[in-house]
Amino acid sequence: MAKNNFDQDIENCLQVLQRGGVILYPTDTVWGLGCDATNAEAVEKIFILKKRPSNKSLVVLVADERTILQHTASVDLEVFNFLDNTNHPTTVIYEHALGIAENAIAEDGSVAIRLCKDDFCKHLIKRFRKPLVSTSANFSGNPAPCIYKEISMELIQTVDYTVQHRREDETKLAPSRIIKWYDGEVVYIR
């Protein structure tokens, strides 16, 4: 994709996100539905679009470690060393979420955050200056779409903007692994 198309996708996404809309976008894992992770109304739209129970928490994407520290009350900084030394996209469940929409947080007050390494996502999040919700672009209970052409046309038609970037990419990426960090030890959830 040409640089100007990449930039135009970013601009289009920003316009939608700023008005509380939902985007369909490629992530560092599978294609996802995204919105402003600090906007409860936008998060509610995701649950409705996915036909997903609202008691299931969502993953939040951030572009840097500083944002994790801003949105969680207590972080063992050693988790960042672990993340720096892994190539596999890893979502970490952090205790005591702060400044995230209440309906994007688990019932126990924790939040699942992934430090995104994908260029498109990083650019988008940095320009938006807020974390993004990221949940697989599928109806609840259906398989996560690894590539664009696996996404349901019905779902595509319900979002406010669908990113052009990487639509032709046939590389099948898997969902992230999910961990909890307890006293310097990794507990694998998925």
VOPAGU-2260 file (C-alpha; in pm, 1 decimal, decimal comma):
REM VOPAGU-2260
SITE   aa  ch    i         X         Y         Z
SITE  MET   A    0       0,0       0,0       0,0
SITE  ALA   A    1     127,8     341,1     -88,2
SITE  LYS   A    2     227,8     573,7     194,4
SITE  ASN   A    3     -52,5     819,1     112,5
SITE  ASN   A    4    -314,4     541,0     139,5
SITE  PHE   A    5    -169,0     435,1     476,1
SITE  ASP   A    6    -191,3     796,8     593,3
SITE  GLN   A    7    -544,6     833,9     457,3
SITE  ASP   A    8    -652,4     520,0     645,4
SITE  ILE   A    9    -508,6     670,0     965,5
SITE  GLU   A   10    -695,2     998,8     906,1
SITE  ASN   A   11   -1023,9     819,6     831,7
SITE  CYS   A   12    -987,6     605,7    1144,2
SITE  LEU   A   13    -914,5     910,5    1360,2
SITE  GLN   A   14   -1229,8    1085,3    1239,7
SITE  VAL   A   15   -1443,2     780,3    1324,2
SITE  LEU   A   16   -1276,7     715,3    1661,4
SITE  GLN   A   17   -1307,1    1077,9    1770,0
SITE  ARG   A   18   -1682,2    1070,7    1718,5
SITE  GLY   A   19   -1723,5     741,8    1908,8
SITE  GLY   A   20   -1744,7     512,9    1606,8
SITE  VAL   A   21   -1619,1     161,7    1537,7
SITE  ILE   A   22   -1343,4      68,1    1293,0
SITE  LEU   A   23   -1252,4    -263,9    1133,1
SITE  TYR   A   24    -874,0    -284,1    1116,2
SITE  PRO   A   25    -572,9    -515,8    1089,7
SITE  THR   A   26    -380,3    -563,0    1413,1
SITE  ASP   A   27     -58,0    -740,5    1505,9
SITE  THR   A   28    -270,8   -1055,5    1533,8
SITE  VAL   A   29    -611,5   -1105,6    1365,3
SITE  TRP   A   30    -841,5    -847,0    1205,7
SITE  GLY   A   31   -1023,1    -656,6    1476,6
SITE  LEU   A   32   -1306,0    -426,7    1568,1
SITE  GLY   A   33   -1180,2    -119,3    1745,7
SITE  CYS   A   34   -1299,8     189,9    1924,2
SITE  ASP   A   35   -1192,1     443,6    2185,2
SITE  ALA   A   36   -1120,6     232,6    2494,9
SITE  THR   A   37   -1208,9     529,3    2718,0
SITE  ASN   A   38   -1557,5     580,1    2569,0
SITE  ALA   A   39   -1823,5     352,1    2724,6
SITE  GLU   A   40   -2078,4     424,5    2449,6
SITE  ALA   A   41   -1829,4     327,1    2179,7
SITE  VAL   A   42   -1740,7       8,8    2370,3
SITE  GLU   A   43   -2111,3     -77,3    2398,0
SITE  LYS   A   44   -2137,6     -53,2    2017,3
SITE  ILE   A   45   -1869,7    -323,9    1992,0
SITE  PHE   A   46   -2068,3    -559,5    2216,0
SITE  ILE   A   47   -2381,7    -498,0    2009,2
SITE  LEU   A   48   -2203,0    -543,8    1673,2
SITE  LYS   A   49   -2038,9    -868,7    1786,4
SITE  LYS   A   50   -2356,7    -993,9    1957,1
SITE  ARG   A   51   -2128,5   -1057,1    2253,1
SITE  PRO   A   52   -2232,6   -1073,7    2618,7
SITE  SER   A   53   -2131,6    -748,7    2790,1
SITE  ASN   A   54   -1987,3    -934,8    3088,9
SITE  LYS   A   55   -1691,8   -1051,7    2876,2
SITE  SER   A   56   -1395,8    -815,4    2896,3
SITE  LEU   A   57   -1208,9    -682,6    2593,5
SITE  VAL   A   58    -844,4    -639,7    2495,7
SITE  VAL   A   59    -701,7    -288,0    2486,2
SITE  LEU   A   60    -414,4    -191,3    2255,0
SITE  VAL   A   61    -153,6      68,7    2349,2
SITE  ALA   A   62     152,8     198,2    2165,5
SITE  ASP   A   63     395,4     239,1    2455,4
SITE  GLU   A   64     476,6     135,3    2811,9
SITE  ARG   A   65     393,0     481,3    2945,9
SITE  THR   A   66      28,6     434,2    2846,1
SITE  ILE   A   67      13,2     107,4    3040,0
SITE  LEU   A   68     141,0     292,3    3347,6
SITE  GLN   A   69    -124,6     561,5    3296,6
SITE  HIS   A   70    -408,2     309,0    3281,6
SITE  THR   A   71    -313,3      67,4    3559,7
SITE  ALA   A   72    -254,8     129,3    3929,3
SITE  SER   A   73      23,4    -118,4    4000,2
SITE  VAL   A   74     261,4    -265,8    3745,8
SITE  ASP   A   75     567,3    -478,6    3812,6
SITE  LEU   A   76     809,3    -313,7    3568,1
SITE  GLU   A   77     979,0    -650,3    3506,1
SITE  VAL   A   78     683,6    -739,6    3282,6
SITE  PHE   A   79     822,5    -489,5    3029,6
SITE  ASN   A   80    1152,2    -681,7    3013,8
SITE  PHE   A   81     954,5    -999,6    2947,2
SITE  LEU   A   82     757,5    -827,7    2668,4
SITE  ASP   A   83    1076,8    -683,0    2514,2
SITE  ASN   A   84    1218,1   -1035,0    2484,2
SITE  THR   A   85     923,5   -1200,9    2315,6
SITE  ASN   A   86     831,3   -1192,5    1948,3
SITE  HIS   A   87     483,7   -1336,4    2000,1
SITE  PRO   A   88     204,8   -1079,0    2048,5
SITE  THR   A   89     124,7   -1099,5    2419,4
SITE  THR   A   90    -171,5    -956,4    2606,6
SITE  VAL   A   91    -112,5    -901,2    2976,5
SITE  ILE   A   92    -390,6    -888,4    3234,2
SITE  TYR   A   93    -313,5    -598,6    3467,1
SITE  GLU   A   94    -485,7    -541,6    3800,0
SITE  HIS   A   95    -654,3    -211,0    3887,5
SITE  ALA   A   96    -749,7     -50,7    3557,1
SITE  LEU   A   97    -762,8     330,1    3545,6
SITE  GLY   A   98    -922,0     561,7    3289,9
SITE  ILE   A   99   -1059,8     281,7    3072,8
SITE  ALA   A  100   -1432,9     260,0    2998,2
SITE  GLU   A  101   -1596,1      54,2    3272,6
SITE  ASN   A  102   -1752,8    -186,5    3022,0
SITE  ALA   A  103   -1405,4    -266,4    2878,3
SITE  ILE   A  104   -1280,0    -377,7    3220,2
SITE  ALA   A  105   -1325,3    -723,0    3373,3
SITE  GLU   A  106   -1559,4    -762,1    3670,6
SITE  ASP   A  107   -1257,7    -790,8    3904,2
SITE  GLY   A  108   -1126,7    -448,9    3792,5
SITE  SER   A  109    -845,7    -586,7    3575,6
SITE  VAL   A  110    -778,6    -493,6    3215,8
SITE  ALA   A  111    -618,9    -693,1    2934,0
SITE  ILE   A  112    -362,9    -474,5    2753,9
SITE  ARG   A  113    -137,9    -553,4    2459,5
SITE  LEU   A  114     160,4    -338,3    2376,8
SITE  CYS   A  115     119,4    -333,6    2000,9
SITE  LYS   A  116     419,4    -365,6    1769,9
SITE  ASP   A  117     231,8    -339,6    1438,0
SITE  ASP   A  118     324,3     -17,9    1249,5
SITE  PHE   A  119     -30,4      69,1    1145,8
SITE  CYS   A  120    -172,2      19,6    1495,2
SITE  LYS   A  121     112,7     207,7    1661,2
SITE  HIS   A  122      70,5     505,5    1427,2
SITE  LEU   A  123    -304,7     507,2    1480,0
SITE  ILE   A  124    -285,2     482,9    1859,9
SITE  LYS   A  125     -12,3     746,7    1887,1
SITE  ARG   A  126    -208,7     987,9    1668,8
SITE  PHE   A  127    -532,9     917,1    1858,5
SITE  ARG   A  128    -354,0     960,1    2193,4
SITE  LYS   A  129    -580,7     707,8    2363,0
SITE  PRO   A  130    -585,9     328,6    2389,7
SITE  LEU   A  131    -801,0     131,6    2147,1
SITE  VAL   A  132   -1030,0    -160,5    2208,6
SITE  SER   A  133    -930,0    -458,0    1998,0
SITE  THR   A  134   -1154,4    -758,8    1966,5
SITE  SER   A  135   -1162,7   -1008,1    1681,8
SITE  ALA   A  136   -1377,4    -905,3    1384,7
SITE  ASN   A  137   -1632,2   -1182,4    1414,7
SITE  PHE   A  138   -1969,7   -1248,1    1568,9
SITE  SER   A  139   -1941,3   -1394,7    1917,1
SITE  GLY   A  140   -1875,6   -1768,6    1904,6
SITE  ASN   A  141   -1744,7   -1769,7    1546,1
SITE  PRO   A  142   -1377,0   -1818,7    1451,6
SITE  ALA   A  143   -1151,8   -1511,6    1454,7
SITE  PRO   A  144   -1066,7   -1392,0    1101,0
SITE  CYS   A  145    -694,9   -1421,7    1032,1
SITE  ILE   A  146    -724,2   -1245,1     696,1
SITE  TYR   A  147    -964,9    -985,8     561,1
SITE  LYS   A  148   -1155,5   -1215,6     324,5
SITE  GLU   A  149   -1257,5   -1433,9     622,9
SITE  ILE   A  150   -1461,3   -1148,6     775,8
SITE  SER   A  151   -1838,7   -1172,9     746,4
SITE  MET   A  152   -1982,6    -922,4     496,3
SITE  GLU   A  153   -2267,8    -866,0     743,4
SITE  LEU   A  154   -2016,3    -749,7    1004,2
SITE  ILE   A  155   -1824,3    -534,0     753,3
SITE  GLN   A  156   -2145,7    -349,8     670,0
SITE  THR   A  157   -2210,8    -261,5    1036,3
SITE  VAL   A  158   -1887,7     -72,2    1115,6
SITE  ASP   A  159   -1825,4     298,5    1058,5
SITE  TYR   A  160   -1498,0     252,5     868,7
SITE  THR   A  161   -1305,7     -41,5     723,4
SITE  VAL   A  162    -931,4       4,6     680,8
SITE  GLN   A  163    -787,9     -54,3     331,7
SITE  HIS   A  164    -437,3    -135,5     459,7
SITE  ARG   A  165    -346,4    -507,3     446,7
SITE  ARG   A  166    -674,4    -626,5     293,1
SITE  GLU   A  167    -477,4    -825,1      34,9
SITE  ASP   A  168    -234,5    -969,4     290,4
SITE  GLU   A  169    -280,9   -1348,1     307,9
SITE  THR   A  170     -49,5   -1396,8     606,8
SITE  LYS   A  171    -245,8   -1584,4     869,5
SITE  LEU   A  172    -165,9   -1456,3    1215,2
SITE  ALA   A  173    -298,0   -1611,5    1535,3
SITE  PRO   A  174    -465,5   -1436,1    1828,6
SITE  SER   A  175    -229,1   -1313,2    2097,8
SITE  ARG   A  176    -134,5   -1522,5    2392,2
SITE  ILE   A  177    -277,7   -1398,1    2720,9
SITE  ILE   A  178     -78,6   -1395,5    3043,4
SITE  LYS   A  179     -96,7   -1274,1    3400,5
SITE  TRP   A  180     216,4   -1157,5    3579,3
SITE  TYR   A  181     241,6   -1271,4    3943,2
SITE  ASP   A  182     547,7   -1173,5    4147,4
SITE  GLY   A  183     782,7   -1195,3    3852,2
SITE  GLU   A  184     631,6   -1518,9    3720,0
SITE  VAL   A  185     429,0   -1568,3    3403,2
SITE  VAL   A  186      96,1   -1749,2    3423,8
SITE  TYR   A  187     -30,7   -1844,0    3077,7
SITE  ILE   A  188    -407,1   -1803,8    3034,0
SITE  ARG   A  189    -419,4   -1873,5    2656,6
